[in-house]
């Protein structure tokens, strides 16, 4: 294989999705992770392949420590055998799956150890097609609900009609267009491919697809051609990832660090009209479910007389804004619940508090609870209002004065008339609801 001038050993490209969450904002360590290694096994990789294989086997161990439930797979990339890119190696494939994603790590280790470098043809390789197949080919065996991580070990650039597209001019390696030849059409003997014969695979579009599918690109330049790193930095950024260089002996730490960083990196936003689904992929934003119109409000029958009568009538009315809500709808959340917690430490005798032993701010509430606990409950008390404890629990859950008012019609049915008056007035004293309560009491009595 022909090479551009370089002291490169290899370029390591890592595609790492961040796992979010629906909607899709900050990420956390995923419960499951799938790692697919894709090695460039063309002839120019012979010197680097042994070192890379050894380093990645150690990296697998460290990744297992950093991430839970990791499964691995292995694939190879060369070029289009028998084409103008690779005339002398008809057996070469742009992508070949060796081991689908599996929990059996020894299978992957053995397959990595058996890799050899041959063929490849010209300098650029079919990296775009390899990334596309690794993303889309169903034989890879990606697990649903797992983070998907692609590791591409390579030493060059992909095929594309203009690698300078979208790259700042001050870092160009060659004048635009830097044409390394487009990815070739055809299935090319790839088992299970979903590629449609004749469809164009543009490298920049493949990068966008990785971003859409939740696979950002983390790039580690391992002794690669220095002029290529700015390109990979730009390409990785388009997917939500980043690029950096690793020196000899740093491959393990760079791989492990990339995996951990990728777990927390935010994915780029989807295009207009799309959101990320539970799998982390961009998909059309689902239309909101049709809203059910609220039932038509029942008009309140005209009620004349005291405020109490009008308040009582409003309890039976489904109008959008009742008289009771208008006059007694202010919030009282935690009014009963918080001070009730302070009373827990105070001892009672037969369920009643000794007011002389209670701090003055808590005495009104203790007095109310005593009135409720000492009340005489009738045989026909409504369900949920048959004991003092049940009524106190409901008061603790009240969030507005309106909630308290709605309890009174059932309390009056549960206890004697005298006890009801006492309970209601104690509520008014403690909660500051004199106008609401007294009017309701007069109506109910």
C-alpha positions as CSV (number, residue, x, y, z in Angstrom):
1,X,0.0,0.0,0.0
2,X,1.2,3.5,-0.8
3,X,1.7,5.9,2.1
4,X,1.8,9.6,2.4
5,X,5.1,10.8,4.1
6,X,4.7,10.1,7.8
7,X,6.2,8.6,10.9
8,X,2.8,7.4,11.8
9,X,2.0,4.1,13.6
10,X,-1.7,4.5,13.7
11,X,-4.7,6.8,14.2
12,X,-7.2,5.7,16.8
13,X,-10.8,6.9,16.2
14,X,-13.3,6.2,18.9
15,X,-17.1,6.8,18.5
16,X,-18.7,7.3,21.9
17,X,-22.3,8.2,22.5
18,X,-23.2,10.0,25.6
19,X,-26.2,8.3,27.3
20,X,-29.0,10.7,28.2
21,X,-32.0,10.2,29.1
22,X,-34.7,11.5,27.2
23,X,-35.0,13.9,26.5
24,X,-31.7,13.9,26.4
25,X,-29.6,16.6,28.5
26,X,-27.0,15.5,31.1
27,X,-25.7,12.0,31.0
28,X,-24.8,9.4,33.7
29,X,-22.8,6.2,33.6
30,X,-24.9,3.8,31.5
31,X,-26.0,0.4,32.9
32,X,-24.8,-1.3,29.7
33,X,-22.0,-0.5,27.2
34,X,-21.2,-2.2,23.8
35,X,-17.7,-1.7,22.3
36,X,-17.0,-2.5,18.7
37,X,-13.4,-2.5,17.7
38,X,-12.7,-1.8,14.0
39,X,-9.1,-2.4,12.9
40,X,-7.5,-1.1,9.7
41,X,-5.8,-4.3,8.6
42,X,-4.3,-3.0,5.4
43,X,-0.6,-3.6,4.6
44,X,0.7,-0.4,6.0
45,X,-0.5,-1.4,9.5
46,X,2.0,-4.3,9.9
47,X,4.3,-2.3,12.2
48,X,1.6,-0.8,14.3
49,X,-0.8,-3.7,14.5
50,X,1.0,-5.8,17.1
51,X,1.4,-2.8,19.4
52,X,-2.2,-1.7,19.0
53,X,-3.5,-5.3,19.5
54,X,-1.6,-5.6,22.8
55,X,-2.6,-2.2,24.0
56,X,-6.3,-2.7,23.3
57,X,-6.4,-6.0,25.1
58,X,-5.2,-4.2,28.2
59,X,-7.7,-1.3,27.5
60,X,-10.5,-3.8,27.5
61,X,-9.6,-4.7,31.1
62,X,-9.5,-1.1,32.2
63,X,-12.8,-0.3,30.4
64,X,-14.4,-3.1,32.2
65,X,-13.4,-1.5,35.5
66,X,-14.6,2.0,34.4
67,X,-17.9,1.0,32.9
68,X,-20.5,-1.7,34.0
69,X,-21.7,-4.6,31.9
70,X,-19.4,-4.1,28.8
71,X,-19.7,-6.4,25.8
72,X,-17.3,-6.3,22.8
73,X,-17.1,-7.1,19.1
74,X,-14.5,-6.9,16.3
75,X,-14.5,-5.8,12.7
76,X,-11.9,-5.0,10.0
77,X,-11.6,-2.3,7.4
78,X,-9.4,-2.3,4.2
79,X,-10.6,-1.0,0.9
80,X,-12.7,-2.0,-2.2
81,X,-10.8,-5.1,-3.5
82,X,-10.3,-5.2,-7.3
83,X,-11.3,-1.6,-7.7
84,X,-9.1,1.3,-8.9
85,X,-8.4,1.9,-5.2
86,X,-7.1,-1.6,-4.6
87,X,-6.4,-3.3,-7.9
88,X,-4.0,-6.0,-6.7
89,X,-6.1,-7.4,-3.8
90,X,-9.4,-8.7,-5.1
91,X,-10.2,-10.4,-1.7
92,X,-10.1,-7.1,0.2
93,X,-13.4,-5.9,1.7
94,X,-14.2,-2.3,2.8
95,X,-15.6,-3.9,6.1
96,X,-15.7,-7.3,7.6
97,X,-17.3,-8.4,10.8
98,X,-15.2,-10.9,12.8
99,X,-17.0,-11.1,16.1
100,X,-20.5,-9.7,16.8
101,X,-21.0,-7.9,20.1
102,X,-20.7,-10.6,22.8
103,X,-20.3,-11.1,26.5
104,X,-17.5,-13.6,25.8
105,X,-14.5,-11.4,25.9
106,X,-12.1,-14.3,25.2
107,X,-13.6,-14.6,21.7
108,X,-12.8,-11.0,20.9
109,X,-9.2,-11.3,22.4
110,X,-8.5,-14.4,20.3
111,X,-9.8,-12.7,17.1
112,X,-7.7,-9.5,17.8
113,X,-4.6,-11.7,18.2
114,X,-5.2,-13.3,14.9
115,X,-5.4,-10.1,12.8
116,X,-2.8,-9.6,10.1
117,X,-2.0,-6.7,7.8
118,X,-2.3,-7.2,4.0
119,X,-3.4,-5.3,0.9
120,X,-5.3,-2.0,1.1
121,X,-4.2,-0.5,-2.2
122,X,-3.9,3.3,-2.2
123,X,-3.3,5.4,0.9
124,X,-6.9,6.4,1.8
125,X,-9.1,3.5,3.1
126,X,-12.8,2.8,3.3
127,X,-13.2,4.3,6.8
128,X,-16.5,6.0,5.9
129,X,-18.1,2.8,4.7
130,X,-16.7,1.0,7.8
131,X,-18.2,3.5,10.2
132,X,-21.5,3.4,8.3
133,X,-21.7,-0.5,8.4
134,X,-20.7,-0.6,12.0
135,X,-23.5,1.8,12.8
136,X,-26.2,0.2,10.6
137,X,-25.4,-3.4,9.9
138,X,-27.8,-5.6,12.0
139,X,-25.2,-8.4,12.3
140,X,-23.2,-6.2,14.6
141,X,-25.7,-7.1,17.4
142,X,-25.9,-3.8,19.2
143,X,-27.9,-4.2,22.4
144,X,-31.0,-2.0,22.7
145,X,-30.7,0.4,25.6
146,X,-26.9,0.1,25.8
147,X,-24.4,2.9,25.0
148,X,-22.7,2.1,21.7
149,X,-19.0,2.7,21.3
150,X,-17.0,2.4,18.1
151,X,-13.2,2.2,18.1
152,X,-11.5,2.6,14.8
153,X,-7.7,1.9,14.7
154,X,-6.3,3.4,11.5
155,X,-3.4,5.2,9.9
156,X,-4.9,7.5,7.2
157,X,-7.9,9.4,5.9
158,X,-11.1,8.2,4.4
159,X,-12.3,8.3,0.8
160,X,-14.3,11.5,0.0
161,X,-14.7,13.8,-2.9
162,X,-13.4,16.8,-0.8
163,X,-11.9,16.2,2.6
164,X,-11.4,20.0,2.9
165,X,-15.2,20.5,3.1
166,X,-16.0,22.4,6.3
167,X,-12.3,22.5,7.3
168,X,-10.7,25.9,8.0
169,X,-8.4,26.8,5.1
170,X,-5.4,27.6,7.4
171,X,-5.1,23.8,8.3
172,X,-5.6,22.4,4.8
173,X,-3.2,19.6,3.9
174,X,-4.0,19.9,0.2
175,X,-5.7,22.7,-1.8
176,X,-9.5,22.2,-2.0
177,X,-10.9,20.1,-3.3
178,X,-8.8,17.4,-1.6
179,X,-10.3,14.5,-3.5
180,X,-9.4,11.0,-2.3
181,X,-12.2,9.4,-4.3
182,X,-15.7,8.8,-3.3
183,X,-16.9,5.7,-1.4
184,X,-17.8,3.1,-4.2
185,X,-21.4,2.0,-4.7
186,X,-22.3,-1.7,-4.2
187,X,-22.7,-4.3,-1.4
188,X,-19.1,-5.5,-1.9
189,X,-19.7,-8.9,-0.4
190,X,-20.6,-7.4,3.1
191,X,-22.9,-9.8,4.9
192,X,-26.1,-8.4,6.2
193,X,-25.6,-4.9,4.8
194,X,-28.6,-2.6,4.5
195,X,-26.8,-0.6,1.8
196,X,-28.8,0.1,-1.3
197,X,-26.7,-0.4,-4.5
198,X,-25.8,2.8,-6.1
199,X,-26.5,5.0,-3.1
200,X,-23.8,7.6,-2.4
201,X,-22.0,7.5,1.0
202,X,-20.6,10.9,1.6
203,X,-18.1,11.1,4.6
204,X,-19.5,14.3,6.0
205,X,-23.0,12.8,5.8
206,X,-21.8,9.7,7.7
207,X,-20.5,11.9,10.4
208,X,-23.9,13.5,10.7
209,X,-25.5,10.1,10.8
210,X,-23.2,9.1,13.8
211,X,-24.3,12.2,15.6
212,X,-28.0,11.5,14.9
213,X,-27.6,7.9,16.0
214,X,-26.0,8.8,19.3
215,X,-22.4,7.8,18.5
216,X,-20.2,10.9,18.9
217,X,-16.6,10.5,17.6
218,X,-13.7,10.7,20.1
219,X,-10.4,10.7,18.1
220,X,-7.0,9.8,19.4
221,X,-4.1,10.4,17.0
222,X,-1.6,7.7,17.8
223,X,1.7,8.8,16.2
224,X,-0.3,9.8,13.1
225,X,0.4,12.3,10.5
226,X,0.3,15.6,12.3
227,X,-1.4,17.4,9.4
228,X,-4.4,15.0,9.7
229,X,-5.2,15.8,13.4
230,X,-6.9,19.1,12.7
231,X,-9.2,17.3,10.2
232,X,-10.1,14.6,12.8
233,X,-10.7,17.3,15.4
234,X,-13.1,19.0,13.1
235,X,-14.9,15.8,12.1
236,X,-15.2,14.6,15.7
237,X,-16.6,17.9,16.8
238,X,-19.4,17.6,14.3
239,X,-20.6,14.5,16.1
240,X,-20.2,16.0,19.6
241,X,-16.8,14.4,20.2
242,X,-13.2,15.5,20.4
243,X,-9.7,14.5,19.1
244,X,-6.3,14.3,20.7
245,X,-2.9,12.7,20.2
246,X,-1.4,9.7,22.1
247,X,2.3,8.8,22.3
248,X,3.8,5.3,22.6
249,X,2.5,3.5,25.7
250,X,-0.5,5.9,26.1
251,X,-3.0,3.9,24.2
252,X,-4.6,2.3,27.3
253,X,-5.0,5.5,29.2
254,X,-6.3,7.4,26.2
255,X,-8.9,4.7,25.4
256,X,-10.1,4.4,29.0
257,X,-10.2,8.2,29.4
258,X,-12.1,8.6,26.1
259,X,-14.7,6.0,27.3
260,X,-15.2,7.7,30.6
261,X,-15.4,11.2,29.0
262,X,-17.8,10.0,26.4
263,X,-20.2,8.8,29.1
264,X,-20.7,12.4,30.2
265,X,-20.4,14.3,26.9
266,X,-23.6,15.9,25.7
267,X,-24.9,14.8,22.3
268,X,-25.3,17.6,19.7
269,X,-28.8,18.8,19.2
270,X,-31.1,17.1,16.7
271,X,-32.3,19.0,13.6
272,X,-35.5,20.9,13.7
273,X,-38.5,18.7,14.3
274,X,-36.5,15.9,15.9
275,X,-35.8,14.9,19.5
276,X,-33.7,12.0,20.9
277,X,-35.6,8.9,21.8
278,X,-34.9,6.4,24.6
279,X,-32.1,4.8,22.4
280,X,-30.3,8.1,22.1
281,X,-31.2,8.5,18.4
282,X,-32.7,11.5,16.7
283,X,-36.2,10.8,15.6
284,X,-39.2,12.9,14.5
285,X,-40.7,14.6,17.5
286,X,-44.0,12.8,18.3
287,X,-47.1,14.8,18.0
288,X,-48.7,15.6,21.3
289,X,-51.7,13.4,22.1
290,X,-55.0,15.1,21.3
291,X,-56.2,16.9,24.3
292,X,-59.5,16.0,25.8
293,X,-61.6,19.1,26.2
294,X,-62.7,19.6,29.8
295,X,-66.3,19.0,30.7
296,X,-68.5,21.9,30.2
297,X,-68.8,23.9,33.5
298,X,-72.0,23.4,35.3
299,X,-73.4,26.9,36.0
300,X,-74.1,27.7,39.6
301,X,-77.7,28.0,40.5
302,X,-78.4,31.5,41.8
303,X,-78.2,31.5,45.6
304,X,-79.2,34.4,47.8
305,X,-78.6,35.0,51.4
306,X,-75.6,34.8,53.7
307,X,-72.0,34.2,52.5
308,X,-72.2,30.9,54.2
309,X,-75.1,29.7,52.1
310,X,-73.3,30.8,48.9
311,X,-70.1,29.1,50.0
312,X,-72.0,25.9,50.7
313,X,-73.7,26.1,47.3
314,X,-70.3,26.6,45.6
315,X,-69.1,23.1,46.9
316,X,-71.8,21.5,44.7
317,X,-71.1,23.6,41.6
318,X,-68.5,22.7,38.9
319,X,-68.1,26.2,37.6
320,X,-64.5,27.2,36.7
321,X,-64.3,29.7,39.6
322,X,-66.7,29.1,42.5
323,X,-67.5,31.6,45.2
324,X,-65.6,29.4,47.7
325,X,-62.5,29.2,45.5
326,X,-62.5,32.9,45.0
327,X,-62.8,33.8,48.7
328,X,-61.0,30.8,50.3
329,X,-58.6,29.6,47.6
330,X,-55.3,30.9,49.1
331,X,-52.5,28.5,49.9
332,X,-52.0,26.9,53.3
333,X,-49.6,24.1,52.3
334,X,-47.8,22.6,55.3
335,X,-49.9,24.8,57.6
336,X,-50.8,21.7,59.6
337,X,-48.1,19.3,58.6
338,X,-45.0,21.1,59.7
339,X,-46.1,22.1,63.3
340,X,-47.7,18.6,63.6
341,X,-44.2,17.2,63.4
342,X,-43.1,19.4,66.3
343,X,-46.0,17.9,68.4
344,X,-44.8,14.3,67.9
345,X,-42.3,14.7,70.7
346,X,-45.0,15.9,73.1
347,X,-46.7,13.1,75.2
348,X,-50.4,12.7,75.2
349,X,-52.8,11.2,77.7
350,X,-55.5,9.1,76.0
351,X,-54.6,10.9,72.8
352,X,-55.0,14.5,74.2
353,X,-52.3,17.1,74.8
354,X,-51.7,18.9,78.1
355,X,-51.8,22.5,76.7
356,X,-49.9,23.8,79.7
357,X,-46.8,21.8,78.7
358,X,-46.8,23.0,75.1
359,X,-45.1,26.1,73.7
360,X,-47.5,28.9,73.0
361,X,-47.2,28.9,69.2
362,X,-48.2,25.3,69.0
363,X,-51.1,25.6,71.5
364,X,-53.8,26.5,68.9
365,X,-53.0,23.4,66.8
366,X,-52.8,21.2,69.9
367,X,-56.2,22.5,71.0
368,X,-57.7,21.7,67.5
369,X,-56.3,18.2,67.6
370,X,-57.7,17.7,71.1
371,X,-61.1,18.9,69.8
372,X,-61.0,16.4,67.0
373,X,-59.7,13.5,69.1
374,X,-62.3,14.0,71.9
375,X,-65.3,14.4,69.5
376,X,-68.1,11.9,69.5
377,X,-68.4,10.2,66.2
378,X,-71.7,8.9,64.9
379,X,-72.5,5.5,63.5
380,X,-73.1,6.9,60.1
381,X,-70.0,9.0,59.7
382,X,-68.8,9.2,56.1
383,X,-65.9,6.8,55.0
384,X,-62.6,8.4,55.9
385,X,-64.1,10.6,58.6
386,X,-64.8,7.9,61.2
387,X,-62.0,8.7,63.6
388,X,-60.1,11.7,64.8
389,X,-56.9,10.4,63.2
390,X,-58.5,10.2,59.8
391,X,-59.6,13.9,60.0
392,X,-56.2,15.0,61.2
393,X,-54.4,13.2,58.3
394,X,-56.7,15.0,55.8
395,X,-55.9,18.4,57.4
396,X,-52.2,17.7,57.1
397,X,-52.6,17.1,53.4
398,X,-54.5,20.3,52.8
399,X,-52.7,22.7,50.4
400,X,-55.3,25.5,50.2
401,X,-58.0,26.9,52.4
402,X,-60.4,25.6,49.9
403,X,-59.2,22.1,50.6
404,X,-60.0,22.6,54.3
405,X,-63.5,24.0,53.5
406,X,-64.3,20.9,51.5
407,X,-63.7,18.8,54.6
408,X,-66.3,20.6,56.7
409,X,-69.5,19.1,55.1
410,X,-68.2,15.6,55.9
411,X,-67.0,16.5,59.4
412,X,-70.5,17.9,60.3
413,X,-72.0,14.5,59.3
414,X,-69.4,12.6,61.4
415,X,-69.6,14.3,64.8
416,X,-72.2,15.9,67.0
417,X,-73.3,19.5,66.4
418,X,-71.5,20.8,69.4
419,X,-68.3,19.1,68.5
420,X,-68.5,20.3,65.0
421,X,-68.8,23.9,66.0
422,X,-65.8,23.5,68.3
423,X,-63.7,21.9,65.7
424,X,-64.6,24.4,63.0
425,X,-63.9,27.4,65.3
426,X,-60.5,25.9,66.3
427,X,-59.7,25.5,62.6
428,X,-60.6,29.2,62.1
429,X,-58.4,30.3,65.0
430,X,-55.4,28.3,64.0
431,X,-55.5,28.8,60.2
432,X,-56.8,32.4,60.1
433,X,-59.9,31.3,58.2
434,X,-62.5,33.0,60.3
435,X,-64.5,34.5,57.5
436,X,-64.5,31.3,55.4
437,X,-65.2,28.9,58.3
438,X,-67.8,30.9,60.2
439,X,-69.8,31.4,57.0
440,X,-69.6,27.7,56.2
441,X,-70.6,26.7,59.7
442,X,-73.6,28.9,59.7
443,X,-74.7,27.4,56.4
444,X,-74.1,23.8,57.5
445,X,-75.9,24.2,60.8
